[in-house]
Amino acid sequence: MFNPTAPVNEQLALYSDLFMLIAALVYAAAFILFTIDMATASATIRRLEADLAAQRGQVRTAPARETVGAAVGGSTAVGASASDAARPTGAAERGVDADGALVDEDMDYTGGGRRPVANVAVAVLAVGWALHAFAVVARGLAASRVPWGNLYEFMTTGALVITTVYLLFLFRKDLRFVGTFVTGIVVAMMCAATMGFPTPVGHLQPPLQTPWLVIHVSIAVLASSLFALTAAMSVLQLLQDRAEKRAAAGERSWAFLRLVPAAQGLENWSYRLNAVGFVMWTFTLIAGAIWAEAAWGRYWNWDTKEVWTFVIWVVYAAYLHARATRGWTGARAAWLSIVGFLCIVFNYTIVNTYFPGLHSYAGLPG
Amino acid sequence: MSSKADRARSEDVALPQLGLTGTLRWIWTQLTSMSTALMLLLLLAVAAVPGSLVPQRRAGPEIVDQWIEDHPFWGPVLDALQFFDVYNSVWFSAIYLLLFVSLVGCVWPRAIQHAKALRQPPARTPRNLTRLPASGVVVLEEGGPSPEEAVARAQAWLRKRRYRVEHRPEAGGASVGAERGYLREIGNILFHVSLIGVLVFMAYGGMTKYGGQKIIVEGEGFANNLVAYDSFTPGTYFSADDLQPFSLTLDSFDAVFDRESETHYGQPLDYTAVMDVREGSGGELQRQILKVNQPLDIDGVRVYLVGNGYAPVVTVRDGAGDVAFQGPVVTRVFDQNYGSQATIKVPDARPDQLGFVGFFLPSAVEDEEGAAFSADPELLNPELQLNSYYGDLGLDTGRPQNVYVLDTASLTELNSRTNENGGIVLSPGQTYELPEGKGSISFDGVRRYVGLDIHYDPGKWGVGVFAGTALLGLVISLFVRRRRVWVRARTDDDGRTRVEYALLARGEEFGLHEEHVALRAAMEKWWPIVAATETADDAAAGAAPQSTPTAPETPAGPADARSGD
């Protein structure tokens, strides 16, 4: 896992740096495409509505199917209606909702409707991911170790994990609506890494040469990427919440929000992911304490990094409790989820660069 | 934590008793309510932050003193408010203690309630199942299974899916009540109890632990007793008798630096300290390897490698020609290439005490302006560059002094780069005669030293175990799904068997929909169905009823009104 005597492969490291820059540019393209998709939402909605109207027409011309289904109670009809949300590629009536919602409550792909710009954005993102993955793996191979030994590597690997998690979710769930937010975060991280903290490849400092680096940091990165995703969903939840109130009052709001699931659906899904993230963060905290015990002799000493890890843990604990407290669900819980993520951003940027402490492994000059 | 229903109940009890008891009860209910716990959690997060913004005494008291000096207004104000001891402060302690009291007040009644629920059969079948949001009706063909058979079939299926089931004969048929996911609440309680365990063992550790620092030069040793430590931090109830007897000697220390990379040339790659350890007062001498992340474990005491550097060996002769000091001088590393600060105090020199201050440079190089620095961490060109002073070192006043700082206020300068005598520059083996016949200083050689942290904390195992159970409890409480299912079968007016069923999630509803689909599919496989209706339309079976974590309450009366916790 660690071989400090193996020579660094400088050639491979150069390729890694190059591909990292290209990946950043491709991500930027994906970000722009997602933004265009967001900005042209009203056109997309018109197209989707036209498609839906066409489908509705078909359904109306074939009423027999419905009747048969109800009368016979055949497993197809019952299955289709009962498992509506569970089976993404359902019957033609999928995507048509009583209230005219264009997206599925449970964020499943509705099958109907074209969103070419968003689809191209996802494809571009996938290309960026491949380049990025190569760059990160090459970096690790070049130094014969895990690629998260300093802030540059931590950020680039973190961005890769966010993209990976997002793309994996895209297989099952229609999360294209958070694309702008996710690619925005990823582009920001890649820019910060390649421009703000470029660090040439090197071996690990002795304190980092332990399996705990792999365990503690990888789970921390994974948890953070989940929190990034839920923060984006929480922002949309707040916007959607307001849009729903305006809609109730008969006012119009941002067209893009019609492509976003209802606030309630967003809240449920971000809760689900935050629960997973919270378990991972708890693990990060415990693993960090064990590592601290092994390296410094005390499992908890309120080092700045420890303080912020604890603060983040408490904020998400509060979030989970808020979900079970009357008057705290909905917008307030969403704010807690956002605040939690802001604390994570603060922890990885400001605390790493400006705060002295035992976790000063950023590898920055000075 | 404690639900509205609980609160309402305990308030009912409190009503007749007014006055002190009532007030106390009211305070208790407030404290143990969920929103108070939430507020305390948020407060805890906010209260922890200042400790990362201003220096803390626990990390370095001298930095705090400096900070207070630099901020004449805010320094004393924040000091009075305990901002330099945040994690021991009254307000921080108050928040987390209140939080734990609130936690106990929440978890205890819940544990009792759950212990009762564990011994009770599943909730009684609601009169009107179809009023529940996730429910349905299937009517079986004539000549199909009887109501009893249908219920038995459903019951077997539910039991196979690890539901706790109860068969209930009813007028004209039967019903089955099923419930699963009892573990969820157990996980929840386990998590919260474990947090108490963590806190208790942290406190136990705080009372019994001790820790200290010691610097050892190659060839020198350390015996575990109070006077041997450079600095020592005892726990609250520590006594010197608690120190485990052991001794250790640093045989050698070796550092490996990167010689391959152009960009990280000279970066440390590995530190190895070879130690000779003697456990107990008369044990065998054992050779052990000490590395970063690989502490020594001696009788429960852990020894950590936290620092290293160079100790130039120096001989100082005084004006009378006698050896006034001889030995290694521990220097303080201040840059990556082990440029180090050297301070030598020679209180035994006569007629005047001598003091030296300057640099030790393992690979001395001069820049264009003539300033020397170290270009490499290894001993390629070791040099001592010193200024010298004579006079009263002030060591006899009894006031404690920092060994790394020479107070030159009451001393007279002998050598310095800025005076006519110039600075002292020594390579190993060289000797410099001080001006005015004050004596001489020889640089005999270089040894290495290691900085050790020595820690003993008997509470850490308890903390570790409870942290583990907390994680386990958390996983169970978040991912085990608690739900109820009821199936009722009757003979309808046409003589056919009519099966009604309903599903209810307690807490989050994830997966309820899938369970609904599975149950329905199973029924369709078992029985020939004439007609089917479902109240569980898309919206209901999907996400809509999750608007409150409380399960939707039907007037028809699901047996349990406390389903919301």
Interface residues (C-beta under 8 A of the other chain):
Chain A: P4 T5 P7 V8 E10 A70 A71 G73 S75 V78 G79 S81 A82 S83 D84 A85 A86 D97 A98 E105 D106 P200 V201 G202 H203 Q205 P206 P207 Q209 T210 W212 A262 Q264 G265 N268 Y271 R272 A275 V276 F278 V279 T282 F283 I286 A289 I290 E293 A294 A295 W296 G297 R298 Y299 W300 N301 W302 D303 T304 V307 W308 F310 V311 V314 V315 A317 A318 L320 H321 A322 R323 A324 T325 R326 G327 W328 T329 V351 F355
Chain B: M1 K4 M34 S35 A37 L38 L41 L42 L44 A45 A48 V49 G51 S52 Q56 R58 A59 V86 Y87 G136 V138 M202 G211 V256 D258 E260 S261 E262 T263 H264 Q267 P268 L269 D270 Y271 K291 V292 N293 Q294 P295 R302 Y304 V306 D453 I454 H455 D457 K460 V463 G464 A467 G468 A470 L471 L474 V475 L478 F479 G507 E508 F510 H513 E514 H516 V517 R520 A521 E524 K525 I529 V530 A531 A532 E534 A536 D537 D538 A539 A541 G542 A543 A544 Q546 S547 T548 P549
